[in-house]
Amino acid sequence: MASSSRVSRSAPDRSTAFRAAFIDHPEAVGETYFQHMRVAMGFAAYLAVTAGAALVHAFVPCLCETTARRRIAALNDRLQGRVPEEGVSHGAGDQ
């Protein structure tokens, strides 16, 4: 009997944790989980190209002189339009 009451008490906690991890933030920016995943992966690819330009610039300073700065500024402009509702938690990794 004790084990069945333990399961019923922990089930809502798992559901709440799942919702917080996978649903709350995407909803806060008006997207489903998979829409949010696609957008975030696009940002990651954009940043990877930007990092590549910065790496090229590190070795050959006359190349890609303003690429990283311009791309980061452009990404920041895109992100400013995606600010979630005030008070919504982004998770442990956000500041």
Sequence and secondary structure as in RCSB ss.txt:
>XXXX:A:sequence
MASSSRVSRSAPDRSTAFRAAFIDHPEAVGETYFQHMRVAMGFAAYLAVTAGAALVHAFVPCLCETTARRRIAAL
NDRLQGRVPEEGVSHGAGDQ
>XXXX:A:secstr
 HHHHHHHHHHHHHHHHHHHHHTHHHHHTT  HHHHHHHHHHHHHHHHHHHHHHHHHHHSTTSSTTHHHHHHHHH
HHHHHTT   TT    TT  
